[in-house]
Structure formats: structure tokens, C-alpha cells
Amino acid sequence: MQTFLIFPPFLSFLFFFLLLLLLSLLLFFFQWFSFRSHKSKRLPPGSMGWPYIGETIRLYSQNPNTFFSNKQKRYGDIFKTHILGCPCIMISSPEAAKFVLVTRAHLFKPTYPPSKEKMIGPEALFFHQGEYHSRLKKLVQASFLPCAIRGTVSEIEHLVLKFLPSWENNTINTLQEMKKYAFDVAMLSVFGPCRDLETESIKRLYYCLEKGYNSMPLNLPGTSFYKAMKARKVLHEILRKMIEKRRREKDGGGLLGALLGSKDEKLLHFSDSQVADNIIGVIFAAHDTTASVLTWILKYLCENRELLTSVKVIQETLRRASIISFTFREAVEDVELEGYLIPRGWKVLPLFRSIHHSPHFFPHPEKFYPSRFEVPPRPNTFMPFGSGVHSCPGSELAKLEMLIVLHHLTTKYRWEVVGDINGIQYGPFPVPKEGLPIKVIPRKIKKKTICLEPKI
């Protein structure tokens, strides 16, 4: 006969209390021993800011140069902070950037804050490394190489010639107009020159996504993040139907066709979710940054009219504007860098903007001086498209669409900035104030007079 020991309620409570206390003590000693083991490898100096919010508001509410330079003056080229809900180590030397992005890239996986990963999609190539990332990047890069996009030049040019006349003798918001242009080019590159797309629906959903992407990740009704996540679900469904139709019709146009036609070593195709996440990611990456760069180019050209014919204007704008201030990586294990500990799981942010604006690498960095690129910059000091295996695969397409619109704009029109030419706003990319309102005026084409001398 079995007997069962029954504890009074008080003893049961005491037992669980003691068990909880024991677990707490074990956790304390584990953290203490962990701290002691890392004591010889201290964390970089810095400030973590407020709980959860950290220093996010400080970073995104002012000139990023001010935030970064103040930190560097106080703490040096490597410092800790806390932004977007994540503990971070920021680095601002070319050597450290090369260490994280190239020579020891296997110790740092690409990562973004969880809210941004949810919005773009977890299967997008930005969030992966290894074989899956390599396969995806080769496909995207091959789709956007000069030889691959040569056939789309006339299509992109058609887009430019279609919208430029609508600017004539009007005041436009440069940033918003360039966003429309960059979005149309992205759609063309991803889906090919087909005409059955729900372009306006996708564009509207993307604008909603964009607002939520740069907002605080509070998934509550009424917030921008909540609206963006709802828009993302609708966008995913539209893309799923398009993918289904393309698979059925075996249409191989654009990046979408390349993704659908790709097979791995086991002859397996990408899933619909993998394709959709990467389409969303590529359009997202191609949209905002290119539009911001083009807006800055028009501002700088307005201030330096003698440089209208210089292609190096693009390089200097990429340096001076530094649209992408930094990129995110995450330490996959404890890493030592310049005598400091980077704990596993912490984010590491190479500061492209700080390097691009350093007087050590670019004398008088505050000046717009395209001729500086007549001499190649020192390695790892000019990284507008990132560096290493995770550098931007669409950089050639971005350069092409910039060159096409600038060619037609500079040869056929002139423009004047309306309002404050020096104002800048941040949210999160630095852009000219109010999107750079400009008045566009057609150039007067001088007609050649042909003199016909009478025959004698």
C-alpha cells in the first residue's frame, strides 16, 4: 500500500519560497562569476541613457554628427550606448570597421532591431549569413549588375522623361518627387516592365510601412507601428498572389523572376514567404536612401553651379550626406576589440558617417569638394554602400538611376531653392528642410542660325 506525504499550505509556500531564493542566489553567483571573468576585458566607456529608450531620442532628434562627435570627444573611437531597445557598441575608426565587416565578419551576424525585422520580414537577406545569404546576394547582385540592367536604361529614361515635364515652372518637394521616382525604378527592377501590377496599392502600403519603420515599436491601435504592421500583412497578401500568378505563368521578368527560377543544390525553390520578404526588403532598401541622396545632390549643385557636369558630385554627395549613418551587426560570441569586451548578443555599429566626416581622412570634411575624389580615398574610409559580404548588392542600380535623372535634369532645366537652403531635418535620415522645395525652370535652347551665302 502506497502512502502519500501531504504538506500543509504554509509548508508548501515556504518550500517554494526557499526554492525561488535558491534559484535567485544561483543566478546572482552566475552573473558575479561572469562579471569577474570579464573584469580584465572591460566594456568600452559610454552612457546607456534611460531604461528601454536609452539614447534613441537624442540620436534621432539632432544632427547625427553632433551626437557622434560629442561621444568621440568624450569616450574615443569606441564607446557603448543604448538605442532602439538594444545595448550597442559604436565604432568610428576604419580599422575597427574593417575588423567587424571584413576580416572578422564571421564573429558578427547582420542584425536589426526586432521591430524592423518584423516589418521587412525575417527571411530577407539583410538578416542572414552563410549559404542562404550567399545564394540570395548572388541573385540580387546578378540582377542589378551593369550588364543585367543595361536593357532597363531605356525604361528608366522613359520614367524620367515622363515626370520631368510636370515639374516645369512649378515648385516641387524634391524629396517626395525623388521618392516617387526611386520607387518606380525599384518596381521596374523587381517586377520587370509589366503593366498589370497593383502599383498604387503597393506604393500606398509602402508609405505606411515607411512611417512605422522609423517610429517607436509600440504595437498599439492608433500608433504608426500598429498601422504599418497591418499594412505589411496586406502587402504580403498582394505579393503572394503575384508570386502565385508568376509561378503559374512562368514569367521570368525582373528580380522576382530570378528568385522564382532559382534552385538550390537539392533542386528546391525559394518559398513564397522567402520571395515576398526579399521583394519587400529590396524595394525598401532601394526607395528611401536613393531619394535622399538625389535630394542632397540637387541642393549641393544649386550651391555649386560650376560642378554641374562633374560625375564626382555623386561620390562627394554620398560622403557628405552619408545617408546611412551606420549599420547593425551582432556579436555571436564574446569578442575583444582594441582591448575592450564586446559581449555576445550586443549590437555593434560601424559609424560610416563619422569616418566620412573625419578630417584625418577627408580634409575640411564640412566642405563640398568633389575634386577630392580625383585621388582614391584611403581603404575603408569611404563606404557609402557598406563593406564586406553584406555590402549593398544594388549599388550599381542606384548609381545608374542617379546618373540618368541628373543627365536630363542638368541639361534641360535649372532650379532654384525656395526658402531656407541651409535647413536640415532628421527622421531618421538627414534631409534638407521640408524636402528641399525647388522651382524648376526649363533651359532656353539657343537655336543655331545657318547663314547661306548666295552663289556668285
DAMOMO-V331146 format. One record per run of one state. SS is the DSSP state (2 for helix, 1 for strand, 0 for the rest). FROM is the first residue (numbers start at 1). TO is the last residue. Records with the same first field share a line. If there is no record, write none. Layout:
# DAMOMO-V331146
SS=FROM-TO ; FROM-TO
This chain:
# DAMOMO-V331146
0=1-8 ; 39-42 ; 44-45 ; 47-49 ; 51-53 ; 55-55 ; 61-63 ; 76-77 ; 84-85 ; 92-93 ; 104-104 ; 111-113 ; 121-124 ; 128-130 ; 144-145 ; 169-169 ; 192-198 ; 214-223 ; 250-253 ; 262-271 ; 304-304 ; 308-311 ; 322-325 ; 327-328 ; 332-334 ; 338-339 ; 343-346 ; 357-369 ; 375-387 ; 391-394 ; 418-423 ; 427-429 ; 436-436 ; 443-456
2=9-38 ; 56-60 ; 64-75 ; 94-103 ; 105-107 ; 114-120 ; 125-127 ; 131-143 ; 146-167 ; 174-191 ; 199-213 ; 224-249 ; 254-261 ; 272-303 ; 305-307 ; 312-321 ; 352-356 ; 370-374 ; 388-390 ; 395-412 ; 433-435
1=43-43 ; 46-46 ; 50-50 ; 54-54 ; 78-83 ; 86-91 ; 108-110 ; 168-168 ; 170-173 ; 326-326 ; 329-331 ; 335-337 ; 340-342 ; 347-351 ; 413-417 ; 424-426 ; 430-432 ; 437-442
